[in-house]
Each structure stands twice: as structure tokens, then as C-alpha cells.
Amino acid sequence: MAKAVIFDYGVGNLLSLKTALEKAGLEASIATSARELKEADAIALPGVGAFTPAAKKLSAVKEALLGKVKSGTPLIGICLGFQLFFESSEEGPGDGLSLFKGRTTQLPKTVKVPHMGWNTLCYTKPCELFDGVAEGSYVYFVHSLYPVPQDKSIVAAQTEYGTTFTSAVAKDNVYGTQFHPEKSGDVVIKILKNFVRTVVR
């Protein structure tokens, strides 16, 4: 069975993500070292927390992580983990992974934040992560910020909440979701099983 490593950079929601990945067909473990990342068949960056402390902890394994991604290891980032794909965040100082150019910005002040609860996906391009998941499916969000990618070609889905924001990206072996697939009911199994297919093919 392929092994997924969830990197622990001091955020919450690790166990629910571990359980969800295991239900989808991966052997999942929680890791804190570059050595453990190097042994992974897939890597997940979880996300309930703050950008600055997470970026600081992630910097210790940044070189190892980027090396794995460059070699083709599938990577999924969820919520804060997705925001860490980019260069910086309005939430606070620190450097993201810079996998993609762009910055995370605050949701508009015209809406209640955090954006918490169920909302829908509008697809912007074909993406294997969403195979078998109907457009307009409801997924679960808990966030006050969202990434603004410079390269719009990586955007796989958008969602409306005071503005049209990027709710998923996909490029090569890198996938990010602003929503929480581990909390999104029946949709979770389809999305994470689709991710598993990218690991074991």
C-alpha cells in the first residue's frame, strides 16, 4: 500500500485527515522530519492554523519537500496547506513554498468571516481530482483568506463568497483545495480516491 505522509507544522485537523486518507486507500502517517518526507509516496499539507508559525516550521523541511515534488511525488495542500503553496500571505510575515507565484489575501469585509460552512464548486478546467464529482457539489469551508495565483491556468475550481475566489488548483503532481475534503461528506471519498489514483498509477 502506498504511503502518505501528513506533515505536522503545528496545525489542527491532522487525525481527521489521516482517517480520510486511509479510507481513500493510502497508508497514512503524521511526520515532522525531512527524513520521513523523503520516504513518502505522497505528501499532504493539512490546514487549520496561522500562516506565520506554519511557514516557519515548514522552512525546516522546505528543501526536502520541494525535492520530492520536483521528482514527481504527488502533493495535496488543504486550506492553510494550500495557501502555503504561494509566496506570502496578508495574514502575517513569512515565506511560503513558492510552488506558485501569488499571494494569499483577505476575504472582502462585506461578508462575515470566517467563511464557514457549505458552498459549491464551479470548475474552470478539467481536473482528475474532480473525476466523478458533479459541478456544483457542496464542500466544506473554514477560512478568512484565499490565494490569488498569478498563473490562472492552474485554477481548477472557483467559489463565490463576497467575491469569486480560487477554491482549488492543479498542476502536474500538485493539488490544492481551499475547502476541507476530509469534512465534505460523500464528496470526500471521491476527491481523495482520485488523489490516491495519482499516487499509485
C-alpha positions in Angstrom: 0.0 0.0 0.0 1.3 3.5 -0.9 2.3 5.7 2.0 1.1 9.2 2.5 2.9 11.5 5.0 0.9 14.3 6.6 3.4 16.9 7.6 2.8 18.4 11.1 3.7 22.0 11.3 1.7 22.7 14.4 -1.8 23.0 13.0 -5.0 21.2 13.8 -7.1 18.6 12.0 -4.3 16.0 11.5 -6.2 13.0 12.7 -9.3 13.6 10.6 -7.2 14.0 7.5 -5.3 10.8 8.4 -8.5 8.9 8.7 -9.9 10.3 5.4 -6.7 9.3 3.5 -6.8 5.8 5.0 -10.4 5.4 4.0 -9.4 6.5 0.5 -6.8 3.8 0.3 -3.5 5.1 1.5 -1.4 4.2 4.5 -1.1 7.5 6.3 1.2 8.7 9.0 2.0 12.1 10.6 5.6 13.3 10.3 7.8 16.1 11.5 11.1 15.5 9.8 12.7 15.8 6.3 13.7 12.1 6.5 10.1 11.0 6.9 9.1 13.1 3.9 11.8 11.5 1.7 10.2 8.1 2.3 6.7 9.2 1.3 4.8 8.1 -1.8 2.5 11.1 -1.3 2.6 14.2 0.9 -0.3 16.1 2.4 -0.1 19.6 4.0 -3.1 20.0 6.4 -4.6 23.2 7.4 -6.3 24.7 10.4 -3.9 27.3 11.7 -1.9 30.5 11.1 0.4 31.2 8.2 3.4 32.7 10.0 4.2 29.8 12.5 3.3 27.2 9.9 5.7 28.8 7.3 8.4 28.9 9.9 8.1 25.2 10.8 7.8 24.2 7.1 11.0 26.1 6.3 13.0 23.4 8.1 11.9 20.8 5.5 11.4 23.1 2.6 14.3 21.8 0.5 13.3 18.1 1.1 9.7 18.8 0.3 10.4 20.7 -2.9 12.8 18.0 -4.0 10.1 15.4 -3.6 7.6 17.4 -5.5 10.1 18.0 -8.3 10.8 14.3 -8.5 7.1 13.7 -9.1 5.7 12.8 -5.7 2.0 13.8 -5.5 1.3 16.7 -3.1 -2.0 17.9 -1.8 -2.5 21.0 0.3 -5.7 21.7 2.2 -6.8 25.2 3.4 -3.7 26.6 5.1 -1.6 23.9 3.4 -2.9 25.2 0.1 -2.1 28.8 1.0 1.4 27.8 1.8 1.9 26.8 -1.9 2.2 30.5 -2.6 4.8 33.2 -1.9 3.3 35.1 1.0 0.1 35.9 2.9 -1.7 39.0 4.2 -2.2 37.1 7.4 1.3 37.7 8.5 5.0 37.6 7.7 6.9 34.6 6.4 7.8 32.9 3.2 5.6 30.2 1.6 6.9 27.4 -0.5 6.7 29.5 -3.7 5.5 26.5 -5.7 3.3 29.0 -7.5 3.6 32.8 -7.8 0.9 34.6 -5.9 -0.2 35.8 -2.5 -3.0 34.9 -0.1 -5.4 37.8 0.6 -8.3 38.5 3.0 -11.9 37.8 2.0 -13.9 41.1 1.5 -15.0 43.0 4.6 -18.5 43.0 3.1 -19.1 39.3 4.2 -18.9 37.5 7.5 -15.6 35.9 8.2 -14.5 33.3 8.6 -16.3 31.8 5.6 -17.6 28.7 7.5 -19.9 26.1 6.1 -21.0 24.5 2.9 -20.5 26.1 -0.5 -20.3 25.0 -4.1 -17.6 24.4 -6.7 -17.5 25.9 -10.2 -15.0 24.1 -12.4 -12.6 26.2 -14.6 -10.8 23.3 -16.3 -10.8 19.5 -16.3 -9.0 18.1 -13.3 -8.6 14.5 -12.3 -9.2 15.4 -8.6 -12.8 16.0 -9.5 -13.5 13.0 -11.7 -17.0 11.8 -10.9 -17.7 14.8 -8.7 -20.5 16.9 -10.2 -20.0 20.6 -10.7 -22.0 22.5 -8.1 -21.2 19.9 -5.4 -21.2 21.2 -1.9 -17.9 21.2 0.0 -17.0 22.5 3.5 -15.0 25.7 4.1 -13.5 27.3 7.1 -11.3 30.3 6.1 -10.8 34.0 6.1 -8.2 34.2 3.4 -7.7 32.8 -0.1 -4.8 32.6 -2.6 -4.7 34.7 -5.7 -2.5 32.8 -8.3 -0.7 34.8 -10.9 -0.9 31.9 -13.3 -4.7 31.5 -13.9 -4.1 28.2 -15.8 -3.5 26.4 -12.5 -7.0 27.2 -11.2 -9.3 24.1 -11.3 -12.3 25.4 -9.3 -13.7 28.7 -8.0 -16.3 29.5 -5.3 -18.4 32.6 -4.7 -18.4 34.3 -1.3 -18.3 38.1 -1.5 -16.0 37.6 -4.4 -15.0 34.8 -6.8 -12.1 33.1 -5.2 -9.8 30.2 -6.2 -11.0 27.1 -4.3 -8.8 24.5 -6.0 -5.6 24.4 -8.1 -4.0 21.6 -10.0 -0.7 21.4 -11.9 1.2 18.3 -12.7 1.5 16.4 -9.4 0.5 19.3 -7.2 -3.1 19.8 -6.0 -4.6 22.3 -3.6 -8.0 22.8 -2.1 -9.2 25.8 0.0 -12.1 23.6 1.2 -11.7 20.6 3.5 -12.2 17.4 1.6 -11.8 15.4 4.9 -15.0 17.2 6.1 -17.0 17.2 2.9 -19.2 14.1 3.3 -19.6 11.8 0.4 -17.6 14.1 -1.9 -14.5 13.4 0.3 -14.2 9.8 -0.8 -14.4 10.6 -4.5 -11.9 13.5 -4.3 -9.4 11.7 -2.1 -9.7 8.4 -4.1 -9.0 10.5 -7.2 -5.9 11.8 -5.4 -4.9 8.2 -4.5 -5.1 7.3 -8.2 -2.4 9.8 -8.9 -0.2 8.1 -6.3 -0.5 4.5 -7.4 -0.6 4.8 -11.2 
